[in-house]
Amino acid sequence: MAQSTGTIKGRVTNAETGSPLPGANAVLKGTNTGTSANADGEYELRQVPSGEQTLVVSVLSYKEKKTTVKISGGQMTTATVRLKRIAVE
C-alpha cells in the first residue's frame, strides 16, 4: 500500500544576513498543522498529505512567505525559507 503522507523539513533564515530565525512558525495553509523553528531555525512537519501543499512561514517583524511544496508519500521534502525584515518607518 502506498504511503499518502510525507515530511517537510527545512530552515528559516533572515534573507539579508542568512541568520537563523528561531521561533518562526511553519504552517500548512488551510489547516491547523504547523510547528515552530528551533534555535537553529530548523523545523520539521510530519504526516503532510501527498500532493502540492502551501507552506506559510512567518515570524514577528518579518514579511510572511508562502511557498508551494510537492509532497510525495513516504518521502522527505526540503523547504528552506528566507524571510525579509519589515521596514520600520
OpenMM code with the backbone's topology and positions (N, CA, C; nanometers):
from openmm import Vec3, app, unit

residues = "MET ALA GLN SER THR GLY THR ILE LYS GLY ARG VAL THR ASN ALA GLU THR GLY SER PRO LEU PRO GLY ALA ASN ALA VAL LEU LYS GLY THR ASN THR GLY THR SER ALA ASN ALA ASP GLY GLU TYR GLU LEU ARG GLN VAL PRO SER GLY GLU GLN THR LEU VAL VAL SER VAL LEU SER TYR LYS GLU LYS LYS THR THR VAL LYS ILE SER GLY GLY GLN MET THR THR ALA THR VAL ARG LEU LYS ARG ILE ALA VAL GLU".split()
positions = [
    Vec3(0.0839, -0.1193, 0.0000),
    Vec3(0.0000, 0.0000, 0.0000),
    Vec3(0.0878, 0.1248, 0.0000),
    Vec3(0.0599, 0.2180, -0.0869),
    Vec3(0.1386, 0.3412, -0.0980),
    Vec3(0.1115, 0.4326, 0.0211),
    Vec3(0.2172, 0.4984, 0.0641),
    Vec3(0.2018, 0.5940, 0.1739),
    Vec3(0.1433, 0.7223, 0.1180),
    Vec3(0.0480, 0.7804, 0.1915),
    Vec3(-0.0189, 0.9005, 0.1424),
    Vec3(0.0273, 1.0271, 0.2127),
    Vec3(0.1308, 1.0157, 0.2957),
    Vec3(0.1849, 1.1344, 0.3619),
    Vec3(0.3370, 1.1364, 0.3501),
    Vec3(0.3918, 1.2564, 0.3673),
    Vec3(0.5359, 1.2744, 0.3639),
    Vec3(0.5778, 1.3724, 0.4716),
    Vec3(0.7009, 1.4183, 0.4645),
    Vec3(0.7580, 1.5088, 0.5638),
    Vec3(0.8178, 1.6305, 0.4946),
    Vec3(0.7995, 1.7475, 0.5556),
    Vec3(0.8678, 1.8693, 0.5102),
    Vec3(0.9687, 1.9055, 0.6178),
    Vec3(1.0914, 1.9244, 0.5769),
    Vec3(1.1974, 1.9629, 0.6702),
    Vec3(1.2723, 2.0800, 0.6095),
    Vec3(1.3096, 2.1759, 0.6917),
    Vec3(1.3824, 2.2896, 0.6371),
    Vec3(1.4356, 2.3827, 0.7433),
    Vec3(1.4728, 2.5005, 0.6968),
    Vec3(1.5333, 2.6015, 0.7834),
    Vec3(1.4771, 2.7370, 0.7439),
    Vec3(1.4552, 2.8216, 0.8446),
    Vec3(1.4056, 2.9571, 0.8211),
    Vec3(1.5186, 3.0536, 0.8577),
    Vec3(1.5533, 3.1424, 0.7610),
    Vec3(1.6624, 3.2361, 0.7839),
    Vec3(1.6250, 3.3780, 0.7428),
    Vec3(1.7052, 3.4723, 0.7896),
    Vec3(1.6941, 3.6125, 0.7513),
    Vec3(1.7492, 3.6230, 0.6087),
    Vec3(1.6707, 3.6781, 0.5168),
    Vec3(1.7103, 3.6854, 0.3760),
    Vec3(1.8362, 3.7682, 0.3551),
    Vec3(1.8576, 3.8692, 0.4383),
    Vec3(1.9728, 3.9572, 0.4194),
    Vec3(2.1010, 3.9016, 0.4814),
    Vec3(2.0902, 3.8421, 0.5997),
    Vec3(2.2106, 3.8006, 0.6724),
    Vec3(2.2342, 3.6497, 0.6730),
    Vec3(2.1302, 3.5728, 0.6441),
    Vec3(2.1430, 3.4271, 0.6497),
    Vec3(2.1325, 3.3718, 0.7909),
    Vec3(2.1097, 3.4589, 0.8891),
    Vec3(2.0980, 3.4153, 1.0287),
    Vec3(1.9699, 3.3358, 1.0486),
    Vec3(1.9732, 3.2333, 1.1353),
    Vec3(1.8517, 3.1561, 1.1616),
    Vec3(1.7460, 3.2409, 1.2319),
    Vec3(1.6199, 3.2049, 1.2117),
    Vec3(1.5086, 3.2744, 1.2769),
    Vec3(1.4357, 3.1766, 1.3691),
    Vec3(1.4885, 3.1584, 1.4921),
    Vec3(1.4240, 3.0679, 1.5860),
    Vec3(1.2836, 3.1162, 1.6213),
    Vec3(1.1924, 3.0212, 1.6391),
    Vec3(1.0555, 3.0555, 1.6753),
    Vec3(0.9662, 3.0882, 1.5575),
    Vec3(1.0216, 3.0868, 1.4352),
    Vec3(0.9389, 3.1121, 1.3167),
    Vec3(0.8332, 3.0023, 1.3067),
    Vec3(0.7138, 3.0392, 1.2655),
    Vec3(0.6046, 2.9434, 1.2508),
    Vec3(0.5973, 2.8934, 1.1079),
    Vec3(0.5840, 2.7622, 1.0920),
    Vec3(0.5656, 2.6993, 0.9610),
    Vec3(0.4344, 2.6220, 0.9684),
    Vec3(0.3359, 2.6640, 0.8874),
    Vec3(0.2013, 2.6073, 0.8933),
    Vec3(0.1545, 2.5717, 0.7524),
    Vec3(0.0838, 2.4597, 0.7400),
    Vec3(0.0220, 2.4245, 0.6119),
    Vec3(-0.1040, 2.5079, 0.5963),
    Vec3(-0.1125, 2.5827, 0.4868),
    Vec3(-0.2265, 2.6707, 0.4620),
    Vec3(-0.3582, 2.5923, 0.4664),
    Vec3(-0.4553, 2.6504, 0.5357),
    Vec3(-0.5877, 2.5905, 0.5431),
    Vec3(-0.6002, 2.4772, 0.6426),
    Vec3(-0.4967, 2.4575, 0.7261),
    Vec3(-0.5007, 2.3510, 0.8261),
    Vec3(-0.4541, 2.4051, 0.9617),
    Vec3(-0.4601, 2.3190, 1.0614),
    Vec3(-0.4039, 2.3511, 1.1926),
    Vec3(-0.2696, 2.2819, 1.2113),
    Vec3(-0.2148, 2.2277, 1.1029),
    Vec3(-0.0880, 2.1562, 1.1094),
    Vec3(0.0268, 2.2539, 1.0967),
    Vec3(0.1103, 2.2591, 1.2009),
    Vec3(0.2230, 2.3509, 1.1976),
    Vec3(0.3225, 2.3214, 1.3076),
    Vec3(0.4306, 2.3966, 1.3057),
    Vec3(0.5360, 2.3812, 1.4047),
    Vec3(0.6139, 2.5112, 1.4139),
    Vec3(0.7044, 2.5183, 1.5102),
    Vec3(0.7928, 2.6348, 1.5256),
    Vec3(0.9363, 2.5919, 1.5034),
    Vec3(1.0141, 2.6811, 1.4467),
    Vec3(1.1562, 2.6538, 1.4232),
    Vec3(1.2322, 2.6514, 1.5551),
    Vec3(1.3334, 2.5649, 1.5631),
    Vec3(1.4162, 2.5564, 1.6836),
    Vec3(1.5201, 2.6696, 1.6865),
    Vec3(1.6123, 2.6643, 1.7792),
    Vec3(1.7133, 2.7705, 1.7965),
    Vec3(1.8010, 2.7898, 1.6733),
    Vec3(1.8118, 2.6860, 1.5885),
    Vec3(1.8918, 2.6948, 1.4661),
    Vec3(1.8070, 2.7296, 1.3441),
    Vec3(1.6781, 2.7637, 1.3685),
    Vec3(1.5886, 2.7988, 1.2584),
    Vec3(1.5347, 2.6777, 1.1839),
    Vec3(1.5580, 2.5567, 1.2364),
    Vec3(1.5155, 2.4348, 1.1679),
    Vec3(1.3765, 2.3919, 1.2135),
    Vec3(1.3009, 2.3358, 1.1197),
    Vec3(1.1661, 2.2866, 1.1512),
    Vec3(1.1416, 2.1560, 1.0770),
    Vec3(1.0409, 2.0818, 1.1230),
    Vec3(1.0015, 1.9580, 1.0565),
    Vec3(0.8520, 1.9369, 1.0753),
    Vec3(0.7836, 1.9120, 0.9665),
    Vec3(0.6399, 1.8810, 0.9679),
    Vec3(0.6222, 1.7398, 0.9157),
    Vec3(0.5609, 1.6529, 0.9964),
    Vec3(0.5380, 1.5137, 0.9566),
    Vec3(0.3912, 1.4922, 0.9223),
    Vec3(0.3640, 1.3811, 0.8586),
    Vec3(0.2274, 1.3421, 0.8216),
    Vec3(0.1598, 1.4467, 0.7314),
    Vec3(0.2369, 1.5026, 0.6398),
    Vec3(0.1842, 1.6010, 0.5447),
    Vec3(0.1210, 1.5255, 0.4279),
    Vec3(-0.0047, 1.5553, 0.3945),
    Vec3(-0.0709, 1.4848, 0.2833),
    Vec3(0.0064, 1.5007, 0.1512),
    Vec3(0.0092, 1.3934, 0.0736),
    Vec3(0.0761, 1.3955, -0.0574),
    Vec3(0.0109, 1.4978, -0.1500),
    Vec3(0.0901, 1.5462, -0.2446),
    Vec3(0.0425, 1.6438, -0.3425),
    Vec3(0.1015, 1.7809, -0.3149),
    Vec3(0.0519, 1.8806, -0.3867),
    Vec3(0.1011, 2.0170, -0.3657),
    Vec3(0.0392, 2.0762, -0.2405),
    Vec3(0.1238, 2.1327, -0.1567),
    Vec3(0.0804, 2.1962, -0.0329),
    Vec3(0.1402, 2.3368, -0.0278),
    Vec3(0.0705, 2.4281, 0.0380),
    Vec3(0.1234, 2.5625, 0.0565),
    Vec3(0.1715, 2.5759, 0.2002),
    Vec3(0.2997, 2.6039, 0.2136),
    Vec3(0.3623, 2.6236, 0.3436),
    Vec3(0.3673, 2.7736, 0.3700),
    Vec3(0.3106, 2.8158, 0.4837),
    Vec3(0.3104, 2.9571, 0.5213),
    Vec3(0.4074, 2.9736, 0.6380),
    Vec3(0.5094, 3.0578, 0.6181),
    Vec3(0.6121, 3.0772, 0.7204),
    Vec3(0.6099, 3.2222, 0.7651),
    Vec3(0.6098, 3.2423, 0.8966),
    Vec3(0.6039, 3.3789, 0.9494),
    Vec3(0.6762, 3.3882, 1.0844),
    Vec3(0.7198, 3.5092, 1.1136),
    Vec3(0.7787, 3.5413, 1.2439),
    Vec3(0.7655, 3.6922, 1.2612),
    Vec3(0.7518, 3.7358, 1.3825),
    Vec3(0.7337, 3.8774, 1.4139),
    Vec3(0.8437, 3.9633, 1.3512),
    Vec3(0.8072, 4.0751, 1.2947),
    Vec3(0.8970, 4.1736, 1.2321),
    Vec3(0.9499, 4.1317, 1.0937),
    Vec3(0.8970, 4.0212, 1.0382),
    Vec3(0.9387, 3.9759, 0.9064),
    Vec3(0.8155, 3.9563, 0.8182),
    Vec3(0.8339, 3.9705, 0.6876),
    Vec3(0.7237, 3.9515, 0.5933),
    Vec3(0.6926, 3.8027, 0.5790),
    Vec3(0.5645, 3.7683, 0.5922),
    Vec3(0.5193, 3.6299, 0.5755),
    Vec3(0.5525, 3.5809, 0.4348),
    Vec3(0.5862, 3.4532, 0.4231),
    Vec3(0.6163, 3.3973, 0.2914),
    Vec3(0.5392, 3.2675, 0.2719),
    Vec3(0.4771, 3.2547, 0.1540),
    Vec3(0.4047, 3.1333, 0.1172),
    Vec3(0.4857, 3.0616, 0.0101),
    Vec3(0.5064, 2.9328, 0.0316),
    Vec3(0.5845, 2.8517, -0.0604),
    Vec3(0.5066, 2.7259, -0.0952),
    Vec3(0.4987, 2.6929, -0.2236),
    Vec3(0.4324, 2.5704, -0.2658),
    Vec3(0.5355, 2.4581, -0.2672),
    Vec3(0.5025, 2.3487, -0.2004),
    Vec3(0.5917, 2.2326, -0.1968),
    Vec3(0.5147, 2.1102, -0.2456),
    Vec3(0.5845, 2.0225, -0.3163),
    Vec3(0.5223, 1.8991, -0.3656),
    Vec3(0.5649, 1.7854, -0.2734),
    Vec3(0.4653, 1.7203, -0.2143),
    Vec3(0.4901, 1.6132, -0.1193),
    Vec3(0.4657, 1.4788, -0.1862),
    Vec3(0.5634, 1.3885, -0.1729),
    Vec3(0.5488, 1.2515, -0.2220),
    Vec3(0.5373, 1.1597, -0.1017),
    Vec3(0.4440, 1.0654, -0.1078),
    Vec3(0.4225, 0.9730, 0.0027),
    Vec3(0.5495, 0.9009, 0.0442),
    Vec3(0.5767, 0.9000, 0.1751),
    Vec3(0.6925, 0.8314, 0.2293),
    Vec3(0.8246, 0.9028, 0.2072),
    Vec3(0.8218, 1.0224, 0.1504),
    Vec3(0.9446, 1.0959, 0.1191),
    Vec3(0.9588, 1.2217, 0.2038),
    Vec3(1.0831, 1.2717, 0.2129),
    Vec3(1.1096, 1.3978, 0.2811),
    Vec3(1.1342, 1.5049, 0.1761),
    Vec3(1.0681, 1.6190, 0.1924),
    Vec3(1.0851, 1.7332, 0.1035),
    Vec3(1.1533, 1.8439, 0.1825),
    Vec3(1.2542, 1.9067, 0.1229),
    Vec3(1.3249, 2.0148, 0.1900),
    Vec3(1.2707, 2.1490, 0.1424),
    Vec3(1.2418, 2.2373, 0.2378),
    Vec3(1.1921, 2.3712, 0.2052),
    Vec3(1.2631, 2.4728, 0.2937),
    Vec3(1.3694, 2.5314, 0.2401),
    Vec3(1.4411, 2.6375, 0.3108),
    Vec3(1.3742, 2.7696, 0.2750),
    Vec3(1.3431, 2.8501, 0.3767),
    Vec3(1.2683, 2.9737, 0.3554),
    Vec3(1.3501, 3.0916, 0.4087),
    Vec3(1.3623, 3.1958, 0.3255),
    Vec3(1.4334, 3.3179, 0.3638),
    Vec3(1.3318, 3.4301, 0.3760),
    Vec3(1.3229, 3.4880, 0.4956),
    Vec3(1.2256, 3.5945, 0.5196),
    Vec3(1.2944, 3.7304, 0.5202),
    Vec3(1.2233, 3.8293, 0.4647),
    Vec3(1.2742, 3.9667, 0.4630),
    Vec3(1.2174, 4.0439, 0.5800),
    Vec3(1.3029, 4.1193, 0.6449),
    Vec3(1.2625, 4.2012, 0.7591),
    Vec3(1.1691, 4.3118, 0.7094),
    Vec3(1.0669, 4.3426, 0.7880),
    Vec3(0.9746, 4.4508, 0.7545),
    Vec3(1.0403, 4.5826, 0.7922),
    Vec3(1.0410, 4.6770, 0.6970),
    Vec3(1.0997, 4.8083, 0.7231),
    Vec3(1.0177, 4.8842, 0.8267),
    Vec3(1.0855, 4.9415, 0.9229),
    Vec3(1.0185, 5.0223, 1.0252),
    Vec3(1.0259, 5.1669, 0.9830),
    Vec3(0.9099, 5.2306, 0.9753),
    Vec3(0.9066, 5.3712, 0.9304),
    Vec3(0.8888, 5.4636, 1.0470),
] * unit.nanometer
topology = app.Topology()
chain = topology.addChain("A")
for resn in residues:
    res = topology.addResidue(resn, chain)
    for name in ("N", "CA", "C"):
        topology.addAtom(name, app.Element.getBySymbol(name[0]), res)
